[in-house]
């Protein structure tokens, strides 16, 4: 058993799942995340 961690763009997730099924991967767990950026503070 091997653990693979990947960052996949949302519009490609179905392609990735299909490709993994084709090679025999039966278990898949995914989670959706969002990125936020901090505004840089400016000093006066």
N, C-alpha and C positions, 0 to 999 in steps of 0.2 A: 504494500500500500504506500502511496506517495501523496504528499500534500502539495497542491499547486495553488498559488495565489496569483490572481491576475486582476488588472484594472482594465475594464472593457467599457467602451462607450455604449450608452444605452441603446442606440439604434443597431448595434452589432450583437447584442446578447443572444438573440434567436439563432444567428449564424454560428456563434460559438457553442451554444447548447447542441445544435444539430451535429456539428463536427465532433464534439466529444462523444455523443451517442454512437456515431459511426465507428469510432475506434474502441467502443466497448465500455465507456465510462458510465456507470449506473447511478452514482451518487453525485449530487451537485447542490451546493448551498450558495446563495447569493444574497447580497443586501444592497439596498440603494442608499447612496450617500449624497450629500450636497456639500459643496465647497463654499466657504466664505472667506473673504479677505478683509484684513483690518486696514482701515484708513490710517495712513501714516500721520502722526501728530506733527504739527509745525510749531516751532518755538518763535515767539515774538521778541 
